[in-house]
Amino acid sequence: MEYSNMDCKKQKHVHEIVGSTDTVSECSECHNHRFATVSGEAIPEGCSHVHEVKFRTDFADGHYHEFCGKSSPAIDVGGGKHVHFAKACTTFEDGHKHQFQVASLIDSPLDFKCK
C-alpha cells in the first residue's frame, strides 16, 4: 500500500505509552509484565480528546495479557503540551489478571521553541 503526503496531513497526534503491571502473587509464581505501545489517533470527546490504547504484555511466567480501552481526556502539562492517563486491568490469563496505571509520554516531545 502506498501512502501520500495527504494521508500524513490528515493524521492527528499519537502518544507513546510504556509501563508495567502490578505484581500478582495469588498464582503459582509472583510476577508482573511490561508493555510498550503507541496510542491510536486523537478522538474528540467533550471539550478534549481521548486515545484508543491497545497492547500485549511481554511473555512472563508462561503467558501474556492484553488490554484494549481508552485513555483519559488530555491533562495539560504546560507549554501547550499534554499527557493522558489510563488505569485498568489486563485480560484474564493463566488464572489471573493484572492492574496497571500509566501516563502517556508527551506527543511530539521535540516540538518546542527555545527562548
N, C-alpha and C positions, 0 to 999 in steps of 0.2 A: 504494500500500500504506500502510495506517495502522499506526502503532506506538503501543503503550500504555506507560504508566509501568512496567508489569510487565516489558516487554521490556528496559528500561533497567536495572532492578534485577538481572536475570539476567546482564547483560554483565559480563565480567571486564575487567581493565585492559588497555590497549594502550600502545605506545611510539612516539614519532616517531623516524624514522631518516633522517639526512641525511648524504651523503658523496660522495666522488669515487673513481673507479677509478684504478689506476696508469696511467702513461703507456706507450703502446705505440709502439715505434719500428721494429718489423720489417715494418710495412706501408708503403705509399707516403708517407703523411704522419704525422708524430709527433703524437699526440693523446691525450686522455683524455675521460672522460664524468662527468657529475654525476647524482645521483639523490636523490629525496626520497620517502618513503612513510610509512605508518602500519602497524605490525605487526598481525597477527591477535591475537585474544584469547589469554590465557594458556592453555597446555596443560600439565596436570600431568605431570611426569616425575621419577621418583625422589622425592627429598625436596625438589625445587624445581619449576620450570616452565620452559618454553621458549615461543617465539612463532614462528609462521609469518611469513616475510619474503618479500614479492614486490615487484619493482619493474621498471620500464622506464627506462633511462637517457635523458638528453637526446639529441638528434639532432646528431651531430658527424661531420665527415668523410664525410657522405653516408649515415650509418647509425646505428642504436641497438642496444643489447644488453638482455637481460632476465636476471633472476635469480629463482629460486624455491627456497627452502630454509628452514632453521630457525636460530634464534639459539642461543647458548649458554644454559645454565641461568643463573639470576639471580646477579648479582655485587653483593654488599652494598656500599653506599657510605656507610652510617651514617644515623642519624636515621630508621630504618625505611624507607629508600629503596633502590632497586637499579637497575642497568642490565643490559644484555645485550650480548654481543659476537658478531660474525659475521666470518668470514674465508673467502672462497671465490673462485670465478671466475664471470664472466658467461657467457652463451651465446656460441657461436662465430658471428660475423657478419663479413662482408667480409674473410675470410681470417685472422681473429684473435679472441682473447678477452682480457678484462682481469681482473686480480686486484683485489680490494678487501679492506679490513679496516675495520670500523666498530663503534663503540659506540653503542647507542641513547641517546636522551635519557631522563631520569628520568620515570616516569609521574606524572601529577598534580603537576607541579613547584610549583604554588602551594598545594598542600595541606600546610601546615606550621603549627606554632604558634610564635609569637614568645614568647620568655621574657624 
